[in-house]
Amino acid sequence: MSTGPGADSAPAPTTHDSPPGPPGGTRRSSMFSSLKVRNYRLFFAGQVVSNIGTWMQRIAQDWLVLSLTGSATAVGITTALQFLPMLLFGLYGGVLVDRLPKRRTLVFTQVAMAVTGIALALLTLSGHVEVWHVYVAAFAVGLATVLDNPARQSFVSEMVGPDQLQNAVSLNSANFQSARLVGPAVAGLMITGVGTGWAFLANGLSFVAPIAGLLLMRGRELHAVQRAPRGKGQLREGLHYVAGRPDLIWPIVLVGFIGTFGFNFPVYLTAFADDVFHAGAGSYSLFNTLMAVGSLVGALLAARRGTSRMRVLVAAAVAFGVVELVAAAAPSLWLFALLMVPIGMFGMTVNVTANTTIQMGTDPAMRGRVMALYMMVFLGGSPVGAPIAGWITDAYGVRAGLAAGGAVSALAAAVVGLVLARVGGLRLAVGWHHGRPTLRFVPRERRKELAPAA
């Protein structure tokens, strides 16, 4: 084990835990193949514990603010403060991540978030907590996230290499969605049984697992990545790099539209539960649980697929928007609830495929900046989209709000798909195959060959 200076930049080994696939990246991997890599196993195990703690803190934090103030607006302020640092400083965080050793950066961010959770626990358990303490804690976690998010996203490729990247990204998403099923339930039991302070303490202590995993990694088994040197204009350089790469900028644009307009489920699901089906909090919990199940299925299917294709990204985004449109017109609670499964599945497929496509297409020295932009666009869309979704819902009803989100998502996916096809020298071809109509993108040079089939 090597944890001293230079461990993160140690040379990559000449042998790998799993054999590389054939050229073109079309190899189908087993669902858990990246777990053969020891360093990634340690990372994954630590995240299992930490993600459950993170979901516990989210529930306990909102409940504590509501208990202290009786105001839903105060809860919204807490959430906004947690996302605000990413909006303000996210791109600068990406610049720093490209300069710094990612493993040591992650140890620092995990320690910072652990200290925040423990401090909030001590204030709550001692009876001295006030709402401004929670605001400060939320903002502090957001500041740590500015470095943690791009470092964690880009560190995956250093642990597993390009052959296992999609599988590892998919398993990370599955890990997070599994915690989404467990964490809130455990938090509910702790809040009602012993109080919110103990939930905060459990979250703070949960960071011991990922910190231990990071320290136990073997630096010599990490895939070497050249770090960006300190210099002026690196933020602008990163933006120019993305702007000059259609294969990067358009997936980011697509994720931005879907994150801003299609993922406003806190607005939609509460309104459907209360105003449309008049079923209360139980149905809201059911909707979220089924969506988490769908997201978990989508993540595991992406892990099994073992390859990342732009057409999968576009097709999943179109399907996501179309299913939202169908759900907006669902006449019964149970049909609406069941539609949450494919919505979660297609939404997760979009997220995982875009994440992997962008990481694999990015120069390692630029990966921190590019992933920071990706996360800023994806997460930063909510503060913009949620008020728009709320206004449409208040003015025209929640069915119109969800339908608008689905329509924007599907239209954005279709436009991005056509743009990418044009950039790649493809065209849409309609023909017959084994007696069935087919719709596919083909190289423009094949126009004459396909003319008789049309």
C-alpha positions, 0 to 999 in steps of 0.5 A: 500500500502506498499513501505517501506523496506521489502515490496518486501519480504512480505508474499504471501497471502493465497488467489489468484485472480484466482483459480489454475488449475488442476494438470499437468498445462493443464488448458486453461486460458482466454486470459487476466486472469492474468489482474485480479491480481491488481499488474500485472494490474498496471505493465501492464498499466505502460508498455503500456506507457513505451514500446511506448516510448522505440520504439519512442526512438529507431527510433529517436536515429537511425535517429539522428545518421544518421543525425549527421554522414550520416553513417549507420556504426555509426547507427550500432555502436549505436546498438552494444553499447546498447547490449554490456553491456548485453554481458559483464555483463549480467550474473553478472546482474543475480547474483545481481537480485537474491540478490536484491528485484526485485521491488525496482531494477526495480524502480531504472532501470526505473529512470536511463533510464528516466534520460538518455532519458531526458538528451538526449532530453535536449542536442538535443533540445538545439542544443548541441548534438553530436554523442558521446552523443548518444553513451554514452546514448545508453551504459547507457541504455544497463547498466540499461538493465543488471539489468532491463531485468532479474529483469523484467522477473523474477518479473512476477512470483512474481506478478501472481504466477505459475498458471498465469505465461504463461498468463502474459508472453504472455501478456507482449509480446503482450504489447511490440508488440502492442507498436512496431506497435504504437511507430515508427508511433508516432516517425515518426510524432514527428520527422517530426513535431517537431524534434527528441528531443521531441521524446526523451523527450516523452520517458523519461517522459513515465517512470513515468507510470511504476515507479508509477505502481511499487510504487502503488503495494501492497507488501503483495500481491506479491508471496514471493521468498527467495532471494539468500544470498551474497556469492562467486561463485554464478555465477558459481553456476548458470551456474552449475545449468543450465548445470545439468538441460536438461529441462533448458539448451536445450531450451536455446540452441534452443533459442540461435540458432534461435536468432543467425541465424533465427532472422536477419530480419534487414539484410534480409528484407532490402535486399528483399525490395531493391535488390529482389523486388526493392520496397524501404522503403515502402515495408520494413515498410510493412514487419516489420508491418506484422511481428509485427501483427503475433507476436502479434497474437502469443503472444495472442494465447499463453496467451489463451493457458494457459500452456507451453509444450516442444512439443509446443516449438519444433513444433513452432521452426520447423514451424518457420524454415520451413516458413523461407525456404518457404519465401526465395523462394517466387516469389512475394512481396505480398506472401513474405509479407504475410509469415511475419505473420506466421513467426512472430507468430511462432517466438513469440510462441518460445519466449514465450514458452521458457521463460515460460518453463524456469521460471516455471522450475527454483528454484526462488532463481536461477531465476535471474541468469537463466533468465539473461543467457536466455536473454544474449543468445537470445539477444547476438546472434544478434552481432554474427549472423548478420555478418554471415547473411550479409556475406552469403547474400553478397556472395550468395544472400539474398534468400540463407541467409534467407534459411540458417537461416531457415534451421539452425533453423529447424535443431536445433529444430529437434535435440533439440526435439530428445535430449529432447525426449531421456532424457525424455525416449520417442521415435518417434512412427509412426502409424495410428489413425482413418485412418490417419498416426500419428507421436508422442513421446511415452514412450519407455516402450510402444514399444511392445504395438504399434508394431501391430499398426505400 
